[in-house]
Amino acid sequence: MAYLAALVVVVPWLGWSLAIGKTVRMARGTRKAERECAELRGRTVDRAVEKGEPRLQNGSIIAKISGGGCTVLKYTPYITESRDGLTVHTAEFVLGGTYKNLVRLVERAEKEARLMSVVFAGVKGELQATLILQEITGT
C-alpha cells in the first residue's frame, strides 16, 4: 500500500519537475517578454538621438577616449544606415598599447561613447584592441 501511495505522489511530482514545470516556466517567461516588447514598441527613440554634428564622423570622439598610453593605429568612420531623418554613424578604432592601458581605455569608452563591441588581438608583441562605436543622429 505504501508503494502505491508513493507512486501516486512521486510519479506526478517527477513528471512536473522534470518536464512540465520547465515548459510552464518558459511559457511564463515568453509571455512576460512579449508584454515588455509590446510596451517598448510604443516608445520613441528620442533619448538616444544626438542633435548636431556627429562625434564619430568628425573624429572628436578620439580626443575624448584616447590617451593614457594607447595609440590610435587606424580610424575608419562610415555611415551604417540612414532613413526617416535618422542616421546611424559607425566608427572602427584599432588601438595599440599594453593590456592595462587598453582595458582602461575600453572602460572609458564604455562610459563616454556607448561602446558596442571590442576585439583584442596580439600582433608582434603589442596588444591591439578594435573598438566599434555607433551613434544615432537626427536632423
N, C-alpha and C positions, 0 to 999 in steps of 0.2 A: 504494500500500500504506500509506503514511503517513496518507493521508486516511481510510482505513478504520480504522486504529488510533485516530486522533483521534476519529472518530465513536463507536467502541466505548467510549472513555473519557469523552469530553466530553459526549455526549448523556445518559448516565445521571447524571453529576455535575450537569449543569444541571437535569435533572428533579428530583433530590433537593434541590438547594439552592433552587430556585425554587418548588417545590410541596410535595413530600412532606416535606421537612425541617421546614418551618414547622408542618405538621399534626402531625408526631410531637412536636415541642416543645410545642405547645399541648395535646396529649393528655397528655403527662407532667405539665405544669403543672396540668391539670384533675384528674388523679389525686392529685397532691400536695395540692391544695386540698380535695378530698373527704376525704382522710385527716385533714387538720387539722380540718375541720368535724366529722368523726366523733369526734375526740378532744375537741373543745370541747363537744359535746352532753352528755357525761357530767359535766361540771364544774358546780358550783353558782355562784351569783352573790352569795354571802355577802360577798365582799370589797367589792362595790360598794354594798351596802345599809347605809345610815346608821341608827343607832338613835337614838331620842329625837325631839324636835321638829324638823321640817324647817326648815332655814335659809331656804329660799326663801319659805315661807308666812308666817313671822313678820317678814320684812324684815331680819333680822340680817345677811344677806349684803351688803346695801347698804353698811353701815359698813365691811365688810371690803374691798370692792373700789373704793368711790368715793373721791373726793378728788383732789388733785393738779391742780386747775384744771378739773375736769369737773363739770357739774351734772346731776342726775337730773331729766329732763323728764317722764318717765312710768314707772310701775312697775305691772305687771299680773301678779299671781300667779294660777295656776289649777292644777287637778289634771287631768293628761292621761289617766291610766288608773289604775284601782285593782282588783286582784283577787288572790286567794290570799295575802292578808296583805302584799302589796307595793303600794306607791303610787308613781306617777311624778308628781312635782311639777315644774311648769314655770313660769318667770318670764320676762317680757319687759321689758327695760330699754330706754328711749330716753334716751341721754345726749348732752349737747351740750358743745362745747369746741373747742379748737384741735386740729389734726391730731396734733401731737406728744403732747399730753396724752391724747387718745383712744387712740393707739397704746400708750402706756404703761399705760393702764387695761386695755386688751384683754390685754396681756401679763400683767398682774397677775391678771386674771380667769382666764386660761388656767391659771395656776399654782394659784390658790386655789380656784376654783369649777368646774373641769372644764367650760370653755366649750364650747358646742355650735355656735353659728353667729354670724356678725357680718355686718351690712349697714351700709355707710357711705352717707350721703346728705347733700348740701349744701342747706341751707334758709336763704334770705335772709342770706347772709354768714356763717352759723355752720354748722359741720360737725356732723352728728348721727350717732351710731352706735346701732344697735339690737342689743342682746345678747340671745340666747335661751339661758337656762340650764336644765338639767334635773337633778333629784336623785331618787334612788330611796331610799325609806324602807320599813322593815318594822316589823311590830308584834311 
